[in-house]
Amino acid sequence: SSYIYLNQYIKEAKDSYYFFKEFNFSNKVLKVVDGNKQLFLKAFPKIKNLLNIHKDYQPIIDNIFHNFDYVIKNFNLIEEWLLSNDFNEKYKKENHPYPSLLDPKKLNDEKEEINYKTIPAELAWEMNLPLPLKYKFIIISHHHTGTYALRVFLQHTCNTLISGHFIWSENVIQKYIYAYNDLLDFKDDQNVVLLLKDYHREFFEKYISLIQKDVKALILTRDPIEILRSILNYGYVEKFFLTEDTDLNKITFLKYYSGRPDNYYVLENHYRSEFRGIFITNKIINKIKKYINIEPYYIHTKDLTSENILTTMFKISEKFNISFKESPILYMQMESVMNHLFPMSLTLKKYNINLEIIHELTYTDKQIVCKINIENKLFKSNFKIVTKDLLRNKREIINCVKNFINKLNEKLNLECEKRINENRCIEYFKINKNKALFFKKILDEELIHIKRHRPDIVASWKYYQEFEKMCEELDGESEIKQIENNSN
């Protein structure tokens, strides 16, 4: 009997060898097999037919071996799916690069023994499982278009969560894990939305391919020259321990991530990577259209300002079929990086008290002792002084704080006047022709989709229209010089 068993083993090993030789497995597969030879030889007779049927579809072969233990444990279920007409039509026939190892229809059915709720998100990513179909719509945006403000407005007025919004954009896998869990854990009255803005990150196309429901797409857009101005002025605010005697002129509140804005650091040193990394909306749309159909709905960053936001949110709620409840949060000024200065601690040494000054529109539920009305072009709103202590000499203290805030306003206004505006951006391009034409080339590709669907928005971009006109003049000058050179 031992001899018969040995012959049987040798025959199976030979069959496996010739099968491998004929099959031409990828290095990924060979590494898996080499690390677990005994399990493979034991399972080989069972999976041989399945591997042979799909030997010309490498992505599913790689998926099978990448999750080999799971495949063997759940082979019947997986075999049924991989031999089905649905799998053939949806994945194999289309040569889909990320085929699902399990049937998405069954995964969405909680009555099935194996469904989304029984599979950890990390394993789901490894098996190329599409995201659960419970997302309401998608948002396509990029940096400097107002995604943060939109997230706040949707959360507070439409009970809508933009999944994984604060995950570092480099970590696309983590975004998938957050989205997967958010879609499984959300409450019945909550809406979950997927955000696409990480075009250049590793695994981005895989993430997009795992969105498999035709959806409406809310697309955030903005005048490209306004975006450029925002990039050049991008920075953070430092907080300080302040007293009524602090010399504000010696403090630089605003620090720039990419150098001082008055030397155009980004445009001088990183303009190619910045332009290619920021202006990616059309690329994202082209990528996702490979996998699903989208119905685009554009909104402009200006639609999110306090004077327009109520109308905008009504339109979004109707377009995307989500409930809307008006909230004071809609009228919050969120544009200025200076908002991060607050809450601000101020020590009044003369009175031996500490005060907290907060921007009125970010005020929550703290005790208000006194309120100061300060007109200010930066914040366009009031300030409040908050303390838990009862104040003596209240009138003197109010006057003291008023004087301090007036000085602070003067300082912040001076800081803002140093920042680059859109006109200075256009003036820079007039002097730097090659960079202007490079930027125009990037924008010509970026704006293909919006020019087709919303030419009215493009026409409303004042600074972009000026930039286009300037580039036409630069092209005209080049043609004249070329003619002059040829004639000489």
N, C-alpha and C positions, 0 to 999 in steps of 0.2 A: 504493500500500500504506500510506503514511503517513496518507493521508486516511481510509482504512478503519480504521486503528488509532485515529486521533483520534476518529472517530465511535463506535467501540467504547468508548473511554475515557469520552466524554461520556455515552453511554447508561448505562454502569455508574455514573457519578457521579450521574446523574438517578435511577437506581434506588435508590441509597444514600440520596439526599436524601428521596425519597418514603417510603422505608422508615423512615428516622429520624423523619420528620414524623408518620407513622402510629403509630410505636412508642412515642413519648413516653418516651425514655430518661431515667434519673435523672441528676442533676448529676455523680455519681461517674463514670458511664459517659462522659458528654460530655467530662469532663476528660481521661480516658484517651485517647479518640479524638482530641481536639484536640492532644494531645501527641505523637501518632504516626499522623498521617493517612495517610501513604503505606502503612504496614504494614496499617492497617485496610482501605483501599480494595483492596489486593492480596488480603487474606484474606477480604473480604466475601462473594464468591460461595460460598466454602466453608462459612462459618459461618451464612449467612443462614437456612437452613432450621432449624438448631438454635435460633437466636435466636427465630425465629418460633414454634416449638413451645412455647418456655418464656417467651413474652413476658408471660404473666400471673403469672409466678413471679419476682419481682424479686430475691430473694436469690441465685439461681443466675446471673442475668444479671450482677449486680454481681461475683460471684465470677469469672465468665469474663473480664470486662474488667479486674478487679484483677490477674489473672494471665495477661494476654493473650498475652504472648510464650510462656509455657509451654503454653498451650492450642493455639496454632498449631503449635508443635513436636511436640506429642503429640496432634494433633487426632483421629485415628482411634480411639485408645484412649478418649479423653474422650467423644467422640460416642457410642461404643458404650455407655458407662456412663450418660450422661445421657438416652439414649433407651430404657433398659432398664426392665423392669417393677419391678425392685428399687429403682431410683432413684425411680420414680413412687410406689411404696408407702411407702418409708421417709422420703422427703423432700418431694416435691411435693404428694402427697395430704394430708400432715399440715401443709403450709405451714411446714416446719422453717426456723427463721431462719438456720441455719448449715449449708447443704448441702455435702457433700463433693464436691470436684471430681474425685475418683478413687474407684473401687470399693474399699471397705474390705476386702472378701473377698479380692480379688487382692493388696491391699497386705500382707495378713498371710501371703501365700504367697511364701516366699523363692525359689521356682522361677520366679516371674514376673520378666520383665525389669525392670519398674518395681515396686518394693516398698518397704516402710518403710525398709529399710537403704540404699536408693539415693536417698532424699530427705532433705535436711537438715531438722532440726526447725523452724528459722525459716521455711522455705518451707512446711512442712506446716501450720503455724499459719495462714499467709496463705491457704492453699487449703482451710481448714476440715477437715483430715483428722482423723478420730477417732483417739484414742490407740491404739497397738497393744494388742491384747487380753490381754496377758500379766499384767495386774495381778491380784493375788490377791483383794483386797477393798478397801473404802474405809473411811476413818475420818472421822467427822463430829464436830467439836468446836469449841470457841471458847476464848478466853483464860481462864486461871485455872482450868482443869479438870484439869491434869496431863498435857497432851500431850507435854511434854518427857520426863517420867518414862516414859511408855508407849513413846516412841520408843527410849529407852535399853534398856528391858527387851526389846522385840521384837528389837532389833538383836543383843543379846548372847545371848539364849536361843532365838530362833526364826530367826536369820539373815534377818531381815526389815527391809527398808529402807523408811522412810516418805519418799517422794520429795519433794525440795524443801522439807523441813521448815524449814530455816533461811533460806530465801529471804524477803526482806522481803515482807510480805503485800501491799503495794501493787502488786508486780510480778507480776501473774497470768500474763502472757505468759512470763516467765522460769520460772514454776512449770511451765507446759506444756512448755517446752523441756527442763527437767530431767527431768520425768516421761517424756517421749518418749525421751530418750537412755538413761535408767535402764532403761526397759522393753526397749530393744534391746540393752543392754550387760550385763544381769544374767547371773549364772552359773546353771547348771542347778539348783543346790541353794539358790538365793536366792529370796526372795519380795519382790516390789515392791508397795507399798501406796500408794494415793492419799489425800491429806489434803484435806478440804474445810473451810475455816474463814474464808474471805475474802469473805463475802457482799456487803459494801458496796464492794468494789474494782471498778475498771473492768475489763471483759471477764470478770467472774466467771461470768455466765450462759453466755457462749460456751464457757468452759473446761468447765463442767458438761455442756453439750450435746455435747462431744467425748468424753465417757465413755459408751460405747454398749453395754456388757455388763451384763446383769442380775447384780447382785452382792449379797453380804452386806455389811452396814454395821455397823461397830463404832462405837457412839455414846457418847462420854464425857459424863457429866453430874455435877452437884454441887448441893448445897443452895444456892439462889440467895443466901441471906444470907451464907453462907460465901464465895461468889464476891465479893459486895459487900465483905466484910471484906478479902479479898485485894486488891481494886482499891484500896481506901483506903490500904492499907499497902504498896502496890507501890513498889519502889525499887531501889536498887543499893548495893553495899558498896564503900567506898573502902579502899584498902590504904595502909599507912604504913610508914616505916622505924622500927622499934621497938627500944628497948633495955630492959634490966631496970629502968632509972630513969624510963621514960616515964610521965607522969601520964595514965593512961587516962581520967580524968574530964574532961580537956580536949579529948578527941577525940570527934567524932560519926562513928561508923563507918557508920551507915545514913543514906543520903540518899533523899529521896522525890521521885519524878518529878513528882508533882502537888501539892507543897506539904506542909507538916507535917500529919500525920494527925489531930492533936488539934483542928484547925480545920475538919475535914470539907470540905476544899477541893473535891473532886470533887462532893460532894452539894450544895454551895453554888453552884457555878459551871457545872458541866458534866454534871449528872446526866442530862439528856435525851439528849445525844449518847452518853454512856457506856452508859446502859441500852439504847439502840437499837443501839449498836455491838457490845455484848457478847452480849446474849441473842438469838441468831440461829439456833439449832439448828432450830426448827420451820420457819423461812423457807428454810433450806438444804434441808431434807427436801422441802418443797413444790416447790422449784425442780427438784430432781433427779428427782422423780417424774413430771415432765413428759416426761422423756426415757427413763428406765429404771425397772425395778422393783427395789426394794431389800428385803432381809430384815433388819430391824433387830435389833441385839443391844446392849442397854444395859449399861454398867458404870459404877459410881460411883467418884468420885475416891478414896474410902476403900478401894476394892478394890485400890488401888495401894500401900497402906502396907505396911511390912515384915511385919506380922503376917498380912496377907491375900494378898500378892502371889503366893506359890507356888500357892495354890489358884486364883487368878485366871488365871495364865498357863496352867495346865493346862486350864482351861475354854476359854480363847481358842484354844489349840492344837487342841482337839477340835472346837470350833465352826467354825473356819476352816480346818481340815484342814492344819495346818502342824506340822512337827516341833518338839519342845521339848527343850532340854537345860538342866538346872539350872545356875545360875552364881552366884558370890558377889555379883555385881552386883545381884541381886534384893533383897539385904538392905541396900542403901545407903539412907541417909536423904537424901531429895532435896527435902523440903518447904521447908526453911528457906533464906531468902536469905542467912543468915549463913554458909552453907557456902562462899560465894564469898570469904570471908576467907582461906581456906586454898588453897594453902600459904602460910604466914606466915613472913617472915624476921625473926629476932630476933638482935640483936647483943649479946653479953655483953661489955661493955667491960672488966669486971674481969678476964676470962680471955682477952680479945683473940681471941674466936672468933665465927663466924657460924653460927647454927643455922637449920634449916628445919623448922617445925612443920607437920605435915600431919594432916588428919582421917584417922583410921584407915581408914575405909571407902572413902576415895579413894586409898589407898596403892597404888602400882604395884610397881615392881621396884627401888626405891632401897635402898641399904644402911641397915639399921637398926642404930643404935649403942646406943640405949637406949629403953625404952618406959615411958611414964607412964600409969597408970590414973587417969583423972579422971572422976568421976561428974558429969554435967551435964545439966540438964533440957532444954537447947536441942538438944544433939546426941545424947544418949542413947547415947554410945559412947566409945571411948578415943581418945587422941591418941598420936602417935608423934613423936619427935624424930629427924630424919635429918641426917646429915652424912657427908662423905667423909673427914673428918679423924679421927684417933684422939684421944680425949678424955683429958686428964689431969684430976686432981681430979674424977673422975667423980661421986662422991657429992655434992660441993658444987654441981656444975653442975646435977645433977638437982633438988636442993632449990631452987636459984635459979629454975629453969624452972617448977617446981611452984608456987612463990609467984607467979610472973608469970601463969601460966595461971589460978590461982585468982582473981587480980584481974581478968583478962580475962573470966572467967565472970560475975563479979559485975557488971561493966560491961554485958555483953551481955544479961544477965537484966533489968537496969534498962531497957535499950533496948526490950526486948520488952514490958515492963510498960506502956510509954508507948503502945504500939500499940493501935489500935481493935480491939475484939472484937465478936462477933456481938450480944451483949446491948446494947452501946452503939449499934449500928446500929438495933436495934429501938426503943430509947429515943429516938433521933433522929427516927424516923418518927412516934412518938407525938406529938412536939411539932410536926412538920412534916407536917400531914395531907395537904396537896395533893401533896406529893412522894411520900408513901406510896401514895396512890391512883393516881398516875401510874405508879409502880413496879408496883403490882398489875396495872394494865392491860397493861403490857408482859409481865408474867409469865403472865397469863391466855392470851395468844397463844402465848408461848414454850412453855408446858407442855402444849399440846393433844395432841401426839403421844405424849409419855411417859405422860401420864395415861391414854391409851387403851391403851397397850401394857405399861406397867410401873407401875401405880398403887401397887404395893408400895414402889417406890423413893421415890416422892413422899411416901408415908405415913411413911417413915423419916426424912425431913428435919425434924429437931427445930425448927430456927430458922424454917424456912419455915412450918411449922404454927403457930408462935407469931405470925408476921407475918400470916398469913391470919386468925387469930382477932382480932388487933388491928384489922385492916381491917374486919372485920364489926362490931366495936364502934364504929369510927369512922363507918361507914355508918349504924348504928343511932342514933348521936348526931345525925347530919345529919337523919335522918327525924324525930326528936323535935323538933329545932329548927324544921324546916319546918312541922310540925303546929302548934307554938306560934306561929310567925309568921302562919300562915293564920288561927288562932283570934283573933289580935289584930287 
